[in-house]
């Protein structure tokens, strides 16, 4: 690393901070010592001495700073010192330099061509001397060649072909990072983005490899833009570049570019042109795009020009997508009466027809208003609509009047055929009459509710379980199905007597004499019953003897 290329060797964030320190005059003086050592005084939160040892050709041999920074090998004070020294350092001329100066241009060019041809690194280093526009043209040509190498017009690529294409793109992205000019980096990344968008429909991105690359490209662009704003490096040039790209199409909006540009909103001189662009575009774009533009407009004002928000919302009160922002504004100002009609308007939109979000929000506002009647009505509506959490709220709101509401809910839920909601409610209330009536309609539920019904409807539980077993047996005709029936039998066991249990098994054997697999499985149940009875008899004898 030397005083002429250290910019390429240092973390970009630290480099930018050090450059800003140098530009803002934080370097106060330089003191030349022996053996190539130089001390540079840099002012930060405190005065720090940066010690640098330089070779005759400007190579940085050693460098250290007295500051407490431990986040990396080089701090911003050292970078500021490097920038200062690069402006004042005069290298001693080597014998080779003297010789090269004495050679003719033709000889130098010929020799350099030979060396560059033999060593790719030297070739790349020499090519870096191109002017930015030449570099951009070279990059564009490389990009086009890369795309042509992987994708043929009209043909789709997939699998490993996509991976190879993306690997080459990442390599190209690495070359972009090596450029010194932020503006040039942004221009190259925008070219890469445009080229990728052009071939997007020819890539089968099932593994999301290409999408990940585009995400990384966008993140790199965003990082560069943050750097231009934070450190005022090429800030005007990059802003103008992005703005000109954004304005290329008069009837279509590149929302990714607009998102990148919105970061400039923190500076008023950039914010107003962005807002003027949005203001112009909402008049010409399709209706479905307008909503997104209005949202960006609102977010820009909320972030950077909050004092103008209220006037903006009033001026565009007829824009549906802004209604939710007006609601937020009214609620934040405790203007609940004004917020409620807007929420009702949002609830009525077709896109919110099956979404209870705004109803739930309206309930929280009624709570803040302590409007009990409105809370009762909406809690009832939310519960019937499937929000079971509101059942407890209903009980609390109605208090002693709740039994009447309970009967109304049972009737309405049955009419709406909201079975699970109805069952959950009567199960929580331990409404045995309603549970028994439901089981009689659908015998499957005897297994779920037998224990709740047993203490009061013992005979009914016994009869319904038997009906259920017989009903299920009619649906099966293979051993796995018979085993499922036997599993139901075992669950039925606690709700009947040994005699009734055995009688039902024998009934089924008599009903299906030709189903050998069924008889074998039912005989297993009889065997289990005999073993259980035998064990109980032995236990009783032991007790009697004791």
Protein Blocks (a to p, Z undefined) as FASTA:
>chain_A
ZZklmmmmgcfklmmmmmmmmmnopafbdcddeehiacdddddfbccdddddddfkopaf
bdcdfbfbfkbfbdfklmmmmmmmmmmpccdddfklmmmmmpcfklmmmmmmmmmmmmmk
lmmmmmmmpcfklmmmmmmmmmmmmmmmmpcghiacehjlmmmmmmmmmmmmmmmmmpmb
lklmmmmmmmmmmmmmmmmmmcccknommmmmmmmmmmmmmmmmmmmmmnopoklmmmmm
mmmmmmmpmkbccfklmmmmmmmmmpmklmmmmmmmmmmmmmmmcfklmmmmmmmmmmmm
mmmmmmlmmmmmmmmmmpmklmmmmmmmmmmnopaklmmmmmmmmmmpmklmmpcklmmm
mmmmmmmnopaklmmmmmmmmmmnopaklmmmmmmmnmmmmmmmmmmmmmmmmmnopmkl
mmmmmmmnopaklmmmmmmmmmmlmmmmmmmmmmmmmmlmmmmmmmmmmmmmmmpccfkl
mmmmmmmmmmmmmmccfklmmmmmmmmmmmmmmlmmlmmmmmmmmmmmmmmmmmmmmmmm
mmmmZZ
